[in-house]
């Protein structure tokens, strides 16, 4: 067997080949696993940290300081350390491998010698039994004529048992096994000859004498068997001699290799110790850098949340001891996302850095400012009375609205600030920060570019909002939301021409929750997407169910939120709802508000075009309360406008608002739009609308929003407009 090439062998072709082998093939798996762990740890320690920014801004890598020579030295140190560690691991692995290999070789040699001893013993037994048998045969030939002897018996079974044991001692030596198999055949043949001659002697005593040719034939075969036994034994002895000689040579080779690896290990260990000092210094520098990164923002180099919490805790301890107050100012940049979306994250990062510098310039030396995340900053102001705090807030609001010069861009930003003060608004850092955030939310909801002091009612409102949000999520998952339907009536004929699907929520604890309360909450939390899809599908399924029960078809109106309209897949959602319910697109109307149209006019126009290709009609809800222009109405090509209930309820009471209703009707007629009046509750309102050309309305005068079963009864009792025939339903399996 060829000697393995160790990893620490002097440079040679074989040595180079072994060195280039993958690590998992050169060393054992546990050592390879440990090697990978050490290599990973070294990489984490010696590589410069990668800065990653969270929030709504992009990632800006830091500039690496230092000259090229310093960088080259650093790379050299890292490479030397890694090579030393790898070399020591390789030497250790090689030594371990060689020791295991030597032990395995010695164990194999010992097993071979033991097997050879057992084989020799079995062959000696075979030889002895054969000699005894042959002597017995000659004795029988010589004495049978003189007196009666027992019948001659050849020890065939005993000999076969001995050769079987000998074969087991041969292990996997096929040559030995083959020789013993031939020996079995020869013993069998000798047994036949001996039995035949013995039977002849027993039948005819004295018929066989010494010198008989038959006896000479048996003698020749007997000696052939003994020669075969000797051949097997000599072959086994030669095998043992070869193994012993080979083991001796391998032992010397292994000893030399282990000695060489030991010397190499010592040299490499000394080299690693030499590098250890430099590595330690590098680790200390890395630790200092990591500690800075753990407490400071990577983009603005302002303190982050961690350091903010530590500083605020210390400030509260000092304030409690001295009786001073501490104010927390939670500042948020208004519409900063527009900068990122329009100019990119790089400009957004530069703008945040400019904001950080401006804040540091505006604040007192005793004040503390930190970046909380994204475009949010927190200021801790100690020992500021009410007047000083108000002046600080006014200054911040004014200065933050001054233009920022970022490259070739002149950018304008405004800020909203929420304020909480120790001790009246809280005594813990988390509570003060949370209360300032609640005040900030109110400041932004009141028009932005201002500040708001915390009030206890804000926490109660926030808690109630959280409670309502939680129950709304649970209601959406548990299918506790339901739809009510308000019929739309042709006021001239009394026919039902359509029905508006209205979302309702009954909570076991809160009772009936107003849509004006939970729908804005659903939009804010993002639940409106899944809820809106469910409403659309449920309304189509219900309309289809009415027709299957024998009722005439009516147009179904479904409200669409701004967030739904901004989804690129809204036409696909509508198509899926129509297909699932087998409801014709011509009998589905989507209602959007004026504010929704103007929020993203381009997106709305794209969505309307795709929806109209499906055959779905579009209505503008609450018309007259928004700020859409007539050009936009014509551009969107809507089918219907709805007069808001705020105008309808003033009919008969306010001539100016009556004039607005008349103007809306005139606009619809001029642009060839249908018009529907909402909130009709009085007969005088109905008469006014019919007299001036608005014939379709909905409101309590006709029916409130009712359950699907109640509307089915109304459809059964009330005539349906003849214009809504079954013609649009051709091709639909209702």
WOUR-V455891 format. One line per field, one symbol per residue. psi: psi as a letter, one per 40 degrees, with the letter a starting at -180 (. if undefined). A space follows every 10 residues. Layout:
# WOUR-V455891
psi=???
This chain:
# WOUR-V455891
psi=hihihideii hiddddddde iiddddiidd dddddddddd dddddeiiih hhhiaeiihh iihhiiiddd dddddddddd dddddddddd dddddddddd dddddddddd dddddddddd dddddddddd dddddddddd ddedddihii hhhhfddddd ddddddddde begddddddd dddddddddd dddddddddd dddgheehih ehdddddddd dddddddddd dddddddddd dddddddddd dddddddddd dddddddddd ddddeddddd dddddddddd ddddeihdde eiiadddddd dddddddddd deeiihhhhh hhhhfddddd ddeidddddd dddddddddd ddiideihhi hdibfhihhh hifhiddddd dddddddddd eiihhgbehh ihiiiihihi hhedeieidd dddddddddd ddddeeeifa ihiiiddddd dddddddddd dddddddefe iihihhihhh edeeiheihh hhhihhhdde ahhhdedddd ddddeeeddd dddddddddd ddddddddee iiiihhhhih iddddehded dddddddddd efhidefhhh hiiddddedg dddddddddd ddddeiihih ifheeafiid dddddefidi ihhiddddee hedhdddddd dddddddddd efiihhhifh eidddddddd deehehiiie ddiihiiddd dddddddiii hddgaedeeh ehg.
